Amino acid sequence: MFVAFGLYTDEGGGYQILNAIGDGLFYYMPLFLGYTAAKKFQLKPMIGLVIGAIMCYPAVQNSALSAGGEALYTLFQGTMFESQVHTTFFGIPMIAMDYTGTVIPVIFVVYFASKCEKFFRKFISDLVKFFFVPMLTLLVAIPVGFLLIGPVATFGSTIIAVTVISIRNFSPLLAGAIVGATWQILVIFGLHWGFIPVYINNIMTNGYDNVMMPFFACTFATSAVVLAIFFKTKDKNLREMALPNFVSGIFGVTEPAIYGILLPLKKPFIISCIAGCIGGGFYGAFNFRKFMMGGMGIFEFPAMIEPDGSLGNLIVAVVGVLITMVLAFGMTMIFYKEDAPVPQTEKSGAKAADDKAAETEKHNQSGNDARLMNRMEIASPIKGTVIRQEGCGIWLRRAGYRHYNGSWCGTADSCRPGYGAAERRRIPGLCGGRRPCCQGTAFAGI
């Protein structure tokens, strides 16, 4: 952005350093992914980090190998997988790729390395296992990665890209509308990560991406829907959640809004998808592009300035955001209706007390009042109140009865009425020499 406005040139040292801050993480993405993938696949994290570093080594990149002269020969000529061979590995042709900034290849190589490590640990003596297991793992996994896994993973990304591009060639507007309409659904199931390599590959090879960028509208569609709910709802808890989720949404983090508000309310989520579809179609029709990686939400705007400094693409981005947000906000204000409160009939004090006591007793005697809840449910329980961002927890089927804040042994049948969710932590030690002591913490707002 500073270059576009003439504050400094892209040849100065200031630009080089600031640009390195933005591009450094993405350029060495295989290092970070290698480390995290190794932890996921139960491989030593340092081995995963080494694999990522090797895949970023300059001498084995396609750009470096192809600069040395003409290719030895070409494989799969005339197909979408056409690849030039510039070097061999002991006579085996190696299809060179540029692995810097990639996502999928290093994950598959680390997965294969984890299997190799487990195999070697079975047969190598404990006396030399510390040295020989990592060495043999790298000696097997790295050649297989460069010769087979890396090219195949890249070809898989190519198939996805060709499919999406084919739809775009048929109708850019249709392709953009499909991406905009389905992106939030993909986010819910985590499937959107399968399309991120397409986005990264387009920027690395073409200098821009116009295939996946229609999803940019979805971020602001979600934010606008949440903002409309903030103005329309009379639910105090929902209002308290809506405004922070709107702020996080315009900065590119929409998961709290999706899980905490839109999905539990259902209709606002549908409105968000419709607005994202229209905004994505607009972006597709006007060939909206992004020229560099980095930033989320409003921080993505600088990456939409064209390399020559012209602002036409940035104007398209701003107009698309305005269209999407106005539609999402307006449709939510018109179509979103809160459920009417259930009318309460007056009862005598004695009758109400008896009913409450009977209901509480029935609840305490029930053995099926709780179940395990997953992460999504924890993030979006009753009224959308976030209880705890952990991988699992307990959800009482009938909230509002048991509450205990203190230590207990065994069951909690004597808990006084209160809130509907609790965390139970084990504390070392015994109570009376019989049972372990536990500490419970009740959560308000349910």
Beta strands, then each sheet from edge to edge (+ up, - down):
strand 1: 73-75
strand 2: 83-89
strand 3: 92-95
strand 4: 370-373
strand 5: 393-396
strand 6: 406-408
strand 7: 422-431
strand 8: 435-442
sheet 1: 1+ 2- 3+
sheet 2: 4+ 5-
sheet 3: 6+ 8- 7+
end
